[in-house]
Amino acid sequence: MKKLLSKSVLAGACSAAVAGLLAACAVGPNFKAPPAPHDAGFAPPGRMPAATAATDTAGGQAQRFVDGMDIPGQWWTLFQSAELNALIDRALANSPTLQAAQAALRQANELAAAQRGSYYPSVSGTVESQRQKGSGAALGIPGFPSSYYYNLQTASVNVSYTLDVFGGTRRQVEALQAQAEYQRFALEASYLTLTANIVTGAINEASLRAQIAATEEIAGSQTRQLEISQRRFAAGATSRADVLQQQATLQSTLATLPGLRIQLAQQRNQLAAYLGSLPSEDAGAQFTLDSIKLPQDVPVSLPSKFVEQRPDVREYSALLHQATAQIGVATANMLPQITLTGSYGQDAATWSNLFSAGSNVYSLIGSLTQPIFKGGQLLHQRRAAVAAAQEAAANYQATVITAFENVSDTLYALQGDADALAAQTIAEDTASHSLLLVQAQYKSGGASIVQVLSAEQAQQNAAVALVKARAQRFADTAALFQALGGGWWNRSDVLADNSTSAGQQSAH
């Protein structure tokens, strides 16, 4: 009972010391998240219209820019493609990149939880049994046997605690918590990059399929034109050179198909990699531009909230927090360290007497260590910590500027994409009608083969350019959602099983 009472008193005293010290001040600057830039915006006043142009063609709807519109956590569902949704669900479940980021977050959380254990005393128990042979001569006692044997049984509890007088331990915990915050937003960034890459990959696949289809259609038209040229040559109405020129044009068109098919195969392999699959494990769904719908209402986040939405901005904010806390750690290392150590136990010659009256022993030790001379190491370490914080602040500022630039670039791109689609629609329609007219004239002898070949080339270029212009609107719309942060604040699935609370700390 005496032993238990003494341990209770010691533990109570340590707990009281902990509570008092946690209320003390910590050296070093206190971190405050940088405010959003004043008067920030994505374009000069009056430069950003409320909507894009509209075109009477597939995928040519006007897009409206909605200020302050929230972004859904599953933003890709706005493209209204069940195949795309299924592909992303599969990727989120199997992507090794995402799994690695989740493991990094778990590691950071556990390291922060482990460091929080420094707030409390370190308690260890020891049970020891000794048998020794000694020499009486070493004791200098006349008549003492020349040698003797003895047994010693020991059971003790040791308590050690370093008082966090200047907050060095708290700053270390703060730095590790900031590192965990960085890993959290690195995970969000990985999630956003993965989903955006899949959406862009699906759009690119759809574009390549449309380009291949357009090229094959053009090749079919050129084949029919070649047959006309051959019949005219047989009838003596044209020269052999005209036939050869038409044949060369057809072969030139057919020569573009292998490159497009290679790009399509490589895009399929890339999508499989996003899913955590090998190239032999096909992704399944095949995408066309008609299977994906263009979102007509697109968000434009308020600049005051934007910096809180971008995962990369939050990452650099966490790095700045960590660097600020390290200044406190470096400062505390220059100041006195106070350590309290206590032990209580029992010593006896036999196990049966270990807990008998009079066998108890204890010790209480207090120590204060003040660095006096370390060759300037501590001073320069603190200066290095200050410089690291200044570097982190500059990197944070650069990241914020880049984030605003990304959104602005994408908004301008969406306007340009709509205008380009309108122009390409007219160009393709004009080229198609021109080709039909020239072909009819050639058939009746009113146009030369050079005019036919020129019209065919113009129509081919216009058809492929129209496909690319249509796909670009989809790709830049996805890029806008990515640039605005992707709506991570409206979901929590990515953080599942990745947090460690203070109440779950292990006793070890």
Buried (B, 14 or more C-beta within 10 A) or exposed (E): EEBEEBBEEBBEBBEEBBEEBEEEEBBBEEBEEBEBBEEBBBBEEEEBEEBBBBBEBEBBBEBBBEEEBEBBBBBBBBBEBEBBBEBBEBBBEEBEBBEEBBEBBBBBBBBBBBBBBBBEBEBEEEEEEEEEEEEBEEEEEEEBEEEEEEEEBBBBBBBBBBBBBBBBBBBBBBBBBBBBBBBBBBBBBBBBBBBBBBBBBBBBBBBBBBBBBBBBEBBEBBBEBBEBBBEBBEEEEBEEEBBEBBBEBBEBBBEBBEEBEEBBEEBBBBBBBBBBBEEEEBBEBBBBBEBBEBBBEBBBBBBEBBBBBBBBBBBBBBBBBBBBBBBBBBBBBBBEBBEBBBBBBBBBEEEEBBEEEEBBEBEEEEEEEEEEEEEEEBEEBBEEBBEBBEEBBEBBBEBBEEBBEBBBBBBBBBBBBBBBBBBBBBBBEEBBEBBEBBBEBBBEEEBBBEBBBBBBBBBBBBBBBBBBBBBBBBBBBBBBBBBBBBBBBEBEEBBEEBEBEEEEBEEE
